[in-house]
Amino acid sequence: MSEMSVSAANTFHRGVHPDEFKAMSSGIRSRELPLPEEVFIPLQQHIGAPCEALVQKGDTVKTGQKIADSQAFVSSPVHASITGVVRAVAAFPHPLGGRVPMIHIVREGEADEWELLERPESWEAASVETLKHIVREAGIVGLGGAAFPTHVKMSPPEDKHVDHFILNGCECEPFLTCDHRSMLEETDNILTGMSIIMKMLKIDKGIIGIENNKQDAVDVMQSRVDALQLGFKVQPLKVKYPQGAEKMLIAAALGRKVPTGGLPMDVGVVVNNIATAQAVYNAVVNGKPLIQRMLTVAGDAVAEPGNLTVRVGTSFKTCIDACGGLKSETAEVFMGGPMMGLSQYDLNVPTLKATSGIVCLESSQLKKVKQYPCIQCGRCVGACPMNLVPTRLARFAETAQYDACNEWGVFNCVECGSCAFVCPSGIPLVQWIRVGKVKVTEKQNKVKAEA
Amino acid sequence: MSETASTPEKQPIPKKVQKDPRAKLFKPEISFILASSPHFHASASVPKIMWNVILALVPAVIMAFIYFGWASAGLILSSVSAALLSEMLVNKVKGGGFTILDGSAAITGLLLALTLPPTFSLGGAALGSVFAILIGKHVFGGLGYNIFNPALLGRAFLQASFPVKMTSWSWPLTTQYVDLDGVTAATPLGLFKFEQTTTELTGLLTGNISGSLGETSALAVLAGGLYLLIRKYADWRIPLSYLLSVFLISGIFWLISPEVYPSPVFHLFSGGLMLGAFFMATDMVTSPVTAAGAWIFGAGAGLVLVLIRLFGGLPEGVMYSILFMNAFTPIINRYTRPKFFGEIRA
């Protein structure tokens, strides 16, 4: 590929540089996890209205059969990820904590009978409405973590003029390499998925943003874009956390700033994750609903880190066992990367559509810091990509000054954790900011109720 | 699995609680830490910052020893140990663990010693440290809560209590005047203020002049200061804006009347400005956290300094200029909120 066509690496302002720990899994080809014995599929795996179960105990379901749906526009159906019998529709432990309604399916025999979606002969000839319908019916949501229904993203309001699509290949969280592996192993499918998304958005300017610690992915993407004459721009980005955050990526790749409280479409951009583009491809071209995804199982507490393609609803334990199991010194296991991931206490929780990784760490890697009083060093201010003053937000939350919390922009916080990462006093800044958000909301609701 | 197999006849007592089909899996083999994200942390810590500041002061300490000999060692030891003992006393009274290892009390003691005249008494130095730690730091709530730089507050206390001793200077051991016992020396700023004599720049840089222990050699202080900036243990905006402000404001006066007012270069390298700009104004606790605030803080301190030096009764004004701006730090923080990412201000 030509050096000339590769743009110079860009990035956004501020942010941090955590150790990457990606090498333990980035060089190993992904594996397909054998079909699990049972799956637990939460009824809600997206932002928006919850789904209602379409099946009941005792029903036989096929792989890909829709098992829950909602009439609401901002919602996304869920599908059976294995062929078997519904054992229960009840509340089970969820990786976000607590118990959530789920459909428990137990596999029957070795069969994996698919129920495919209706799809057009060729996606190029299909109408935009047909494509959006398939994306909705396939239950596709943003797979980078937020799980926003993709068909909604593909339907910007009339007054928003979208002119760019950015494919998010940053994968800035330490340990996670599933997007990296996908880019290497499924290059053409991802590019086709991206073309389908851009057709739905009726735009022709596409950018693929990839951090330059994945130079092989940058090269492969560039060569395939050239070979297929797609005209997308492959944009290498300087490694920095949290570059994969939508607003940071848009600033890095396009130099546009999403206004406070706004959405990417306010600056004419739609962003989707690598895995989402792949899911769109699978749905539109192969008729497969979103019932499996690639995720990273890594960390020094795992014997054989790697990337697995797993069915949605497979337990964390099954995934970890497929990677050699946990070492006995394991201190912490979380869903997602170490910067934004959620601690788990029960490994029987199921993987979700938006689960990009399971990271298991020994205590030596956690580097918990002794807590000191805030010395006003301002490092959190220098790290915050949203240009907030985390130390003040935390202190306002701690001292119950919720109006000040709001005034100093507590809702702009994306909870990336950069502030707490650099804090020499080990103050749980993000935790305090979350408290602030909850309390400000409570107060606002109270005022509304009284009015 | 077990749920479908259970038959009512074999179960005389009806199950009240529906058994979770995975109950057997619920006993975790390992217990995990549950924590809020982020789960990672950079290697920074408060003690690491503090001990690096002390490391950055080593060149100034060495120069103090070269120029003022064992008197400097005595003053530093007396001041630092008094600071540490006071901190331990507070720990004992307040409880909550010993904090002398975090390095902050040691910095206060060391900085205070470096601002003292070499002829100052050891007991006086210790007294200043006790005041700095007890009143300057812990009365306000301890580390992180004090409004004023404790070392400077300690020095202000000594200045008020021992005005003559605090302005009695001696020549460095390396000068020819050394054997003239009893001859009172004057600092370059004092010489200029009261005798209209200027000092050579080389003397100001190397420190072969009279002055406070750690302030005479501008180069030694600068070396340590640059270390702090490069390693990001101090906000570069504060020394830059402070020095720039002193240079520009004193430069204006110098341009108006070079015979009456000393050159801006003289201002930069004389007195305690370098030590103040790199080690005291940058005290994290007592300076603003916002970038705009740092610029205002430094610029304000520079203005106050030049006004004191040119029009005040004292030859030097670093201490008061920083203490003055310390008082404004909370209000500067309040009014310099950075623009949020994507914020459009009306």
Interface residues (C-beta under 8 A of the other chain):
Chain A: V16 P18 D19 R87 A88 A90 F92 H104 V106 P174 K247 A251 K257 V258 P259 T260 G262 K317 L326 S328 T330 A331 E332 V333 F334 P338 M339 M340 G341 L342 S343 Q344 Y345 D346 L347 N348 L361 S363 L366 K367 K368 V369 K370 Y372 P373 C374 I375 Q376 C377 G378 R379 V381 P385 M386 N387 L388 V389 T391 R392 W408 G409 N412 E415 G417 A420 F421 V422 C423 P424 S425 G426 P428 V430 Q431 R434
Chain B: M1 E3 T4 Q18 D20 P21 R22 L25 F26 P28 I30 S31 F32 I33 L34 A35 S36 S37 P38 H39 F40 H41 A42 S43 A44 S45 V46 K48 I49 D102 G142 L143 G144 Y145 D235 M284 V285 T286 S287 P288 V289 T290 A291 A294 N333 R337 P338 K339 F340 F341 G342 E343 I344
